[in-house]
Amino acid sequence: MIACKDLKYSYPVFNKEPGFLNGLKDFFHREISYVKAIDGVNCQIGQGELIGLLGENGAGKTTLMKLLSGILTPQGGEVSVLGYAPQRREHAFLQDIGVMFGQKTQLIWDLPAIDTFHSLKVIYGIEEAAFKKDLDFLLEKLSLKDKLFVPVRKLSLGQIVKFNLIATVIHRPKLLMLDEPTIGVDILSQSNIHDFLLSYNQIYGATILLSSHNTKDIRAVAKRILFLDKGQVLYDGPLSQFRFSDNPQHSYVLRTKTDSLPAGFDASRMRCEKIDTASYHISVQTPGDLSCLDFSDITSIQEEESDLDETLKAFYRAQNQARGQDS
């Protein structure tokens, strides 16, 4: 569904010194530098996948979405989305994608949201019966039925975000690209959005590409993540295996037959915290470090999901240190 090969894009940045004379000089001769927003991205994404985009501000997440949606034209490499070159913006391609940027809105400010939806119905050529059925489902799922005829300017930020999500999916796109879809949304509504996205994926088999600094969004929706830094993919794989290799991140809860650690426990290789009677929380570098334990002393062992926030912090610190050493 999505294929990127050595994809590249750089933004021009105009450099200017302060002061009138420097401004006058800049009028005749501008100094331009280029920032690599996407620097050789390679990835393959299949139909129906739930993908999370992670990375610091400026990592290239939004730029990648703009390249995949055709808003920007690649300056190097190749990209294919749904079998199309997105930069050509063919009608059939635009009919099959839905794009939402959390800081932007499709809604008409002084009119109720229903007017925007009727406009989109005409633009996308949606049949009346399908339009009514889908709109009722979306309004119910996102708890917005009583706000449909309220002018957009009188809605809360969270309500505007949810109406924008409806506008993004009203034509049943095969590919959803969402950038910060829960900005300003309360906790209950965040949960509603997560449930809706999972339902939409299951019902229509749509591929969802989700970028968010709210790790709750990623944990709730994504099964696979792309971690970007300075326009490059540092990790591409299952969310459950996303760990920082320099820190022990494999965590387990052990329950033992007696109120003591199992035979063979190696304190130098395992971090241990007692939870309650005959129950322990341990962390190891690799699952193989558990091999020294006497499993006859253990009644159960369960792996815990890694703390995504802590893993991201470790990644960020490591990358910042590496850049500091390089400079």
Buried (B, 14 or more C-beta within 10 A) or exposed (E): BBBBEEBBBBEEEEEEEEEEEEEEBBEEEEEEEEBBBBBBBBBEBEEBBBBBBBBBEBBBBBBBBBBBBBBBBBBEBEBBBBEBBBBEEBEEBBBBBBBBBBEEBBBBEEBBBBBBBEBBBEEBEBEEEEBEEBBEBBBEBBEBEEBBEBBBEEBEEBBBBBBBBBBBBBBBBBBBBBBBBBBBBEEEBBBBBBBBBBEBBEEBEBBBBBBBBBBBBBBBBBEBBBBBBBBBBBBBEEBEEBBBEEEBBBBBBBBBEEEEBBEEBEEEBBEEEEEEEBBBBBBBBEEEBBEEBEEEBBEEBEEEEBBBEEBBEBBBEBBEEEEEEEE
